[in-house]
Amino acid sequence: MTGGSSVGGPSVGGSSAGTPSTGHAAEAATPACPVPLPDPDVVRTEDGWIVYGTGPRTGGGRAVPAAISTDLHRWESIGEVLEALPEEKGESYWAPEVCLREGGWWMYYSVGHGDRGHHLRVARADGPRGPFRDQGVDLTPGELFAIDASPFRAADGSWWLFFARDVLDAERVGTHLAVAPLLGPTELGAITPVLAPDADWQVFARDRPMYGGRHDWHTLEGAHVLERDGVLFLSYSGGSWQGEGYRTAWAWAHHPTGPWHRPPAGEDILLATDAEQGLIGPGHNSFTTDAAGRDVIAFHAWDSGHTGRYLHLRELEVDPSGPSMRVLPVT
């Protein structure tokens, strides 16, 4: 599997001004990996990089597709790496993220039935290629719906889990972002709200039937955090993952529980549909570094035929003195 640019693709996500265009992309940019891999979590390992994603199960009692690379350009599929749960727990495995902690590799993910009933769970493996085995814990038993778990280790050594959850008692009803301390790899502490929807571009669907009512449903999801010089940078996606209005924005704070600050409208957008750059509905990202130590953002975007979401990689500029964050142009 091959990519194209210095970080896996020939085009840019977003503009240097932070206000990408929203026109339809007639021809999609070449992805880093030619196999659909939504919700990519790219993790650097001792011998390269591995990416985990959401994907249809292919049988054999496993879930969660993964691929490996030694240079961020050429990717090799290694199949599915999570041992599946009994069917009554769910058949849809979404948005896995993996971290190394206490000598083990820990995968946080959600499972549910279709797009209903998702809760967060955790699995462990001895190495990044798995097999990951579920630890028998529902991390979010009190939530209506919880997805997109993202583990984060702060500079002080504390561990946190960012995720998305449904909130009904809010001005903008829908899926909001939250965080909780990871007291251990399989135990969450008290949950703190992080960000609520605040703009119309975050509407998933108008008049959506949910929980016995109908709502203009807003969605924030796919949170991922990096820290630079004491500043936490949070990226997140919003809107409907199915459409071209899906995009990625950012916020900053000095502590995982906040307060979280959004840049001015427009300056907060990292990635959006951009006809010139060939990006269609880009979002649900993770962060990694390349061989030179440069920050890289990994995300998915639709192909031209809207048949699948594919992995894209771009260089990222992060400035804690601003603070500011942007995806660098590729010319």
JOJOJO-V238904 format. One record per residue. N is the residue number from 1. BURIAL is I if it has 9 or more other C-alpha atoms within 8 Angstrom, else O. Layout:
# JOJOJO-V238904
[[N	BURIAL] [N	BURIAL]]
This chain:
# JOJOJO-V238904
[[1	O] [2	I] [3	I] [4	I] [5	I] [6	O] [7	I] [8	I] [9	I] [10	I] [11	I] [12	I] [13	I] [14	I] [15	I] [16	I] [17	O] [18	I] [19	I] [20	I] [21	O] [22	I] [23	O] [24	I] [25	I] [26	O] [27	O] [28	I] [29	I] [30	I] [31	I] [32	I] [33	I] [34	I] [35	O] [36	I] [37	I] [38	I] [39	I] [40	I] [41	I] [42	I] [43	I] [44	I] [45	O] [46	O] [47	O] [48	I] [49	I] [50	I] [51	I] [52	I] [53	I] [54	I] [55	I] [56	O] [57	O] [58	O] [59	O] [60	O] [61	O] [62	I] [63	I] [64	I] [65	I] [66	I] [67	I] [68	I] [69	I] [70	I] [71	I] [72	I] [73	I] [74	I] [75	I] [76	O] [77	O] [78	I] [79	O] [80	I] [81	I] [82	I] [83	I] [84	O] [85	O] [86	O] [87	O] [88	O] [89	I] [90	I] [91	I] [92	I] [93	I] [94	I] [95	I] [96	I] [97	I] [98	I] [99	I] [100	O] [101	O] [102	O] [103	O] [104	I] [105	I] [106	I] [107	I] [108	I] [109	I] [110	I] [111	I] [112	I] [113	I] [114	O] [115	O] [116	O] [117	I] [118	I] [119	I] [120	I] [121	I] [122	I] [123	I] [124	I] [125	I] [126	I] [127	O] [128	I] [129	I] [130	I] [131	I] [132	I] [133	I] [134	I] [135	I] [136	O] [137	O] [138	I] [139	I] [140	I] [141	O] [142	O] [143	I] [144	O] [145	I] [146	I] [147	I] [148	I] [149	I] [150	I] [151	I] [152	I] [153	O] [154	I] [155	O] [156	O] [157	O] [158	I] [159	I] [160	I] [161	I] [162	I] [163	I] [164	I] [165	I] [166	I] [167	I] [168	O] [169	O] [170	O] [171	O] [172	I] [173	I] [174	I] [175	I] [176	I] [177	I] [178	I] [179	I] [180	I] [181	I] [182	I] [183	I] [184	O] [185	O] [186	I] [187	O] [188	I] [189	O] [190	O] [191	I] [192	O] [193	I] [194	I] [195	O] [196	I] [197	I] [198	O] [199	O] [200	O] [201	O] [202	I] [203	I] [204	I] [205	I] [206	O] [207	O] [208	I] [209	O] [210	O] [211	O] [212	O] [213	O] [214	O] [215	I] [216	I] [217	I] [218	I] [219	I] [220	I] [221	I] [222	I] [223	I] [224	I] [225	I] [226	I] [227	I] [228	I] [229	O] [230	O] [231	I] [232	I] [233	I] [234	I] [235	I] [236	I] [237	I] [238	I] [239	I] [240	I] [241	I] [242	O] [243	O] [244	I] [245	I] [246	I] [247	I] [248	I] [249	I] [250	I] [251	I] [252	I] [253	I] [254	I] [255	O] [256	O] [257	I] [258	O] [259	O] [260	I] [261	O] [262	O] [263	I] [264	O] [265	O] [266	O] [267	I] [268	I] [269	I] [270	I] [271	I] [272	I] [273	I] [274	I] [275	I] [276	O] [277	I] [278	I] [279	I] [280	I] [281	I] [282	I] [283	I] [284	I] [285	I] [286	I] [287	I] [288	I] [289	I] [290	I] [291	O] [292	O] [293	O] [294	I] [295	I] [296	I] [297	I] [298	I] [299	I] [300	I] [301	I] [302	I] [303	I] [304	I] [305	O] [306	O] [307	O] [308	O] [309	I] [310	I] [311	I] [312	I] [313	I] [314	I] [315	I] [316	I] [317	I] [318	I] [319	I] [320	I] [321	O] [322	O] [323	I] [324	O] [325	I] [326	I] [327	I] [328	I] [329	I] [330	O] [331	O]]
